[in-house]
Amino acid sequence: MNYILFDDYSRNNLLPLTFLRPVADLLTGILTIRQKWEYYLGDSTSSLTEDYLIEKYPLYKGKNNILINGSVLPSDELIKAIRGLQPNQALINKDAIIALHVPLENLDKIGEGDTEGIEEIDTDIDIIKINYLWDLFLNNAKQIEADYAMLTVGSKSIEPSKSNHIIAPENIFIEEGALVENCNLNATDGPIYIGHNAQIWDGASLRGPIAVGEHAIVKMNAIIYQATTIGSYSKVGGEVENSVIMAYSNKPHSGYLGHSIVGQWCNIAAGTNVANLNNTYKTIKMWNYPQSRFIDTGLQFCGLVLGDHSKTGINTTFNTGSVVGISSNVFGAGYQRNFVPSFVWGGPSTGYSGYDFEKAIETAKEVYKRRGIELTDVDFKILQHVYEITKNNIRL
């Protein structure tokens, strides 16, 4: 069987994080959605996504194909139901297509949105679906727990150093090569997972559920609260709560980040603070790309979504429900705008202007080089495409 993860209508609700990737490559818990499905399926997957992403995330076709909604999180019940689908059947839950069994001859038709001749099989299986940006951090605690159970079954943690102060060590798993010294680890309320070659520096305090990816660094005296994921190769300091920081991003200094999502290749400068609660205690609104307006999240706690390659200056301040697109640089005194588009430079004290694309690429190349990685022609073309489709929508 050939497995394909497809983007549905939620893809545009999840911008700016889906500008540079399919929905399935978003991170919640320890693993991306794709990694979760591949673990459950015991097989690899490809993508049915936007045309401009296909070169990096290609679609592989087989004689028999199972298309799975990339915004739905897997479970044992779903795997059983999906594997029971016959050719030209679709698994449906509350008007959401979960999966389809599609023979090769019908695959292109389905890819174009034509579902004529597909038999719908309704299911009452409870599903978790990532429809909006805030769903990533809302589900993060439970996903850390679920991923932790998958990744650690039948495995043995390395013995933590006696220099650490540890509570509930049975809920802590440290992979080979990780360095954890003179830290406070409290796994009473949920597990703590520390990946291969990660480093937790002196004085850091972690309260689970927490996930720290491979080669990530939690800096000295950092305070990391529950429901937080620190992606691979990221560096994090200061105070972080119920947030997802994707791979290769840095928040190495003081400042508060709560109920937030940070894309890849971001840098959050010293003293950057994010408000996650209105003084009125009313629910928070956040920018929605397809509707081109702020919509009510229904949440009391909601902070910042920072798109890939975006950066903040020292002492930058964000209000509740803020969204910054990709490759923007924001700085200066006062609260940033609640929505800053992609490829923007500036702040409330200096004003905002368009960020020259060539300069944005030069910066991206330098950031990649510092990590020993090259910005490929494929990555360049994706960034260029996003620049072209967003440059006329900049509201300054």
Residue pairs with C-beta under 8 A, 6 or more apart in sequence:
1 43
1 62
1 64
1 65
1 66
2 46
2 60
2 61
2 62
2 63
2 64
2 65
2 66
3 37
3 41
3 43
3 44
3 45
3 46
3 65
3 66
3 68
4 45
4 46
4 47
4 48
4 59
4 60
4 65
4 66
4 67
4 68
5 22
5 23
5 24
5 33
5 34
5 37
5 45
5 46
5 47
5 48
5 67
5 68
5 69
5 70
6 47
6 48
6 49
6 67
6 68
6 69
6 70
7 18
7 22
7 23
7 24
7 47
7 48
7 49
7 50
7 70
7 71
8 23
8 69
8 70
8 71
8 96
8 97
10 23
10 71
10 129
10 130
10 131
10 132
11 18
11 22
11 23
11 49
11 50
11 71
12 18
12 289
12 290
13 131
13 132
13 133
13 288
13 289
13 290
14 23
14 26
14 71
14 130
14 132
14 133
15 289
15 290
16 263
16 289
16 305
16 307
16 308
16 323
16 324
16 325
16 326
16 342
17 26
17 133
17 261
17 263
17 305
17 307
17 308
18 26
19 307
19 308
19 325
19 326
19 342
19 386
20 53
20 263
20 264
20 308
20 326
20 382
20 383
20 386
21 53
21 57
22 34
22 47
22 49
22 50
22 53
22 57
22 70
23 33
23 49
23 70
23 71
23 130
24 32
24 33
24 34
24 37
24 45
24 47
24 70
24 71
25 32
25 33
25 34
25 57
26 32
26 33
26 130
26 136
27 136
27 229
27 231
27 244
27 246
27 247
28 73
28 130
28 135
28 136
28 137
28 139
28 140
28 143
28 229
28 244
29 36
29 139
29 140
29 142
29 143
29 144
29 145
29 146
29 147
29 211
29 229
30 143
30 144
30 147
30 148
30 151
30 193
30 195
30 211
30 213
30 229
31 39
31 143
31 147
31 151
33 70
33 71
33 73
33 130
34 45
34 70
36 73
36 74
36 147
37 45
37 68
37 74
38 44
38 45
39 74
39 150
40 74
40 75
40 76
40 79
41 74
41 79
45 68
46 57
46 58
46 59
46 60
47 53
47 54
47 57
47 58
47 59
47 70
48 59
48 67
48 111
49 57
49 59
52 381
52 382
52 385
53 382
55 378
55 381
56 378
56 379
56 382
59 111
61 104
61 107
62 104
63 103
63 104
64 87
64 101
64 102
64 103
64 104
65 101
65 102
65 103
65 104
65 107
66 82
66 85
66 99
66 100
66 101
66 102
67 99
67 100
67 102
67 110
68 82
68 98
68 99
69 96
69 97
69 98
69 99
69 129
71 129
71 130
71 131
72 78
72 96
72 98
72 127
72 128
72 129
72 130
73 127
73 128
73 129
73 130
73 139
73 143
75 125
75 127
75 128
77 125
78 91
78 98
78 99
78 125
78 127
81 91
81 98
81 99
81 123
81 125
82 91
82 98
82 99
85 91
85 99
85 100
85 101
85 121
86 101
87 101
87 102
87 103
88 101
88 102
88 103
88 106
88 117
88 118
88 119
89 100
89 101
89 118
89 119
89 120
89 121
90 97
90 98
90 99
90 100
90 101
90 115
90 118
90 119
90 120
90 121
91 97
91 98
91 99
91 100
91 121
91 123
92 98
92 120
92 121
92 122
92 123
93 122
93 123
93 124
93 125
93 127
96 127
96 129
98 123
98 127
100 110
100 115
100 118
102 110
106 117
109 116
110 118
128 139
129 135
130 136
130 139
132 288
132 297
133 261
133 286
133 305
133 323
134 259
134 286
134 297
134 299
134 302
136 244
136 261
137 227
137 242
137 243
137 244
137 259
137 260
137 261
138 299
140 209
140 227
140 228
140 229
140 242
140 243
140 244
141 190
141 209
141 226
141 227
141 242
144 190
144 191
144 193
144 208
144 209
144 210
144 211
144 227
144 229
145 190
145 191
145 209
147 193
147 211
148 173
148 191
148 193
148 209
148 211
151 173
151 193
152 173
152 193
155 173
157 172
157 173
157 174
157 175
158 174
158 175
158 176
158 178
160 166
160 169
160 172
160 174
160 180
160 185
161 180
161 181
161 182
163 181
163 182
164 180
164 181
164 182
164 183
164 184
164 185
165 183
165 184
165 185
166 172
166 185
166 186
166 187
167 185
167 186
167 187
167 188
168 186
168 187
168 188
168 208
169 187
170 187
171 187
171 188
171 190
171 191
171 192
171 208
172 185
172 187
172 191
172 192
172 194
172 208
173 191
173 192
173 193
173 194
174 180
174 194
175 194
175 195
175 196
175 197
175 198
175 214
176 196
177 196
177 197
178 194
178 195
178 196
178 197
178 198
178 199
178 200
179 197
179 198
179 199
179 200
180 194
180 199
180 200
181 200
181 201
181 202
182 202
182 203
183 200
183 201
183 202
183 203
183 204
183 205
183 206
184 204
184 205
184 206
185 192
185 200
185 206
185 208
186 205
186 206
186 207
186 208
187 208
188 207
188 208
189 207
189 208
189 209
189 226
190 208
190 209
190 210
190 226
190 227
191 208
191 209
191 210
192 206
192 208
192 209
192 210
192 211
192 212
193 210
193 211
193 212
194 200
194 212
195 211
195 212
195 213
195 214
195 215
195 216
195 232
196 214
196 215
197 214
197 215
198 212
198 213
198 214
198 215
198 216
198 217
198 218
199 216
199 217
199 218
200 206
200 212
200 218
201 217
201 218
201 219
201 220
201 222
202 220
202 221
203 220
203 221
203 222
204 218
204 219
204 220
204 221
204 222
204 223
204 224
205 221
205 222
205 223
205 224
206 212
206 218
206 224
207 224
207 225
207 226
208 226
209 226
209 227
210 224
210 226
210 227
210 228
210 229
210 230
211 228
211 229
211 230
212 218
212 230
213 229
213 230
213 231
213 232
213 233
213 234
213 247
214 232
214 233
215 232
215 233
216 230
216 231
216 232
216 233
216 234
216 235
216 236
217 234
217 235
217 236
218 224
218 230
218 236
218 237
219 235
219 236
219 237
219 252
220 237
221 237
222 236
222 237
222 238
222 239
222 240
223 238
223 239
223 240
224 230
224 236
224 240
224 241
225 239
225 240
225 241
225 242
225 258
226 241
226 242
227 241
227 242
227 243
228 240
228 241
228 242
228 243
228 244
228 245
229 243
229 244
229 245
230 236
230 240
230 245
231 244
231 245
231 246
231 247
231 248
231 249
231 264
232 247
232 248
233 247
233 248
233 371
234 245
234 246
234 247
234 248
234 249
234 250
234 251
235 250
235 251
235 252
236 245
236 250
236 251
236 252
237 251
237 252
237 253
237 254
238 251
238 253
238 254
238 255
238 256
238 257
239 254
239 255
239 256
239 257
239 258
240 251
240 256
240 257
240 258
241 256
241 257
241 258
241 259
241 276
242 258
242 259
242 301
243 257
243 258
243 259
243 260
243 261
243 262
243 303
244 260
244 261
244 262
245 251
245 257
245 262
246 261
246 262
246 263
246 264
246 308
247 264
248 264
248 265
248 371
249 262
249 263
249 264
249 265
249 266
249 267
249 268
250 266
250 267
250 268
251 257
251 262
251 267
251 268
251 272
252 270
253 268
253 269
253 270
253 271
254 270
254 271
255 268
255 270
255 271
255 272
255 273
255 274
256 273
256 274
257 268
257 272
257 274
257 303
257 304
258 274
258 276
258 301
258 303
259 276
259 299
259 301
259 302
259 303
260 274
260 276
260 303
260 304
260 305
260 306
261 304
261 305
261 306
262 268
262 304
262 306
263 306
263 307
263 308
263 309
263 310
263 326
264 308
264 309
265 308
265 309
265 364
265 367
265 368
266 306
266 307
266 308
266 309
266 310
266 311
267 311
267 312
267 367
268 306
268 311
268 312
268 316
269 311
269 312
269 313
269 314
269 315
269 316
269 331
270 314
270 315
271 314
271 315
271 316
272 312
272 314
272 315
272 316
272 317
272 318
273 316
273 317
273 318
274 303
274 304
274 318
274 322
275 303
275 317
275 318
275 319
275 320
276 301
276 302
276 303
276 320
277 300
277 301
277 320
278 284
278 300
278 320
281 300
282 300
283 296
283 297
283 298
283 299
283 300
284 296
284 297
284 299
284 300
284 301
284 302
284 320
284 321
285 294
285 295
285 296
285 297
285 321
285 338
286 294
286 295
286 297
286 302
286 305
286 321
286 322
286 323
286 338
287 293
287 294
287 321
287 323
287 338
287 339
288 294
288 295
294 321
294 338
294 339
297 321
302 320
302 321
303 318
303 320
303 321
303 322
304 318
304 322
304 323
304 324
305 322
305 323
305 324
306 312
306 324
307 323
307 324
307 325
307 326
307 327
307 328
307 342
308 326
308 327
309 326
309 327
309 360
309 363
309 364
309 367
309 383
310 324
310 325
310 326
310 327
310 328
310 329
310 330
311 328
311 329
311 330
312 329
312 330
312 331
313 329
313 330
313 331
313 332
313 347
314 331
315 333
316 330
316 331
316 332
316 336
316 347
317 334
317 335
317 336
318 335
318 336
319 335
319 336
319 338
321 338
322 336
322 337
322 338
322 339
322 340
323 338
323 339
323 340
324 330
324 336
324 339
324 340
325 340
325 341
325 342
325 343
325 344
325 390
326 342
326 343
326 383
326 386
327 342
327 343
327 355
327 360
327 364
327 383
327 387
328 340
328 341
328 342
328 343
328 344
328 345
328 355
329 344
329 345
329 346
329 355
330 336
330 340
330 344
330 346
330 347
331 346
331 347
331 350
332 346
332 347
332 348
332 349
332 350
333 347
333 348
333 349
334 347
334 348
334 349
335 348
336 347
336 348
337 348
337 352
340 352
341 390
341 393
341 394
341 395
342 386
342 387
342 390
342 394
343 354
343 355
343 357
343 360
343 387
343 390
343 391
343 394
344 352
344 353
344 354
344 355
344 394
344 396
345 352
345 353
345 354
345 355
346 352
346 353
351 396
352 396
353 396
354 391
354 394
354 396
357 383
357 384
357 387
360 383
360 387
361 375
361 380
361 383
364 375
364 379
364 383
365 375
368 374
368 375
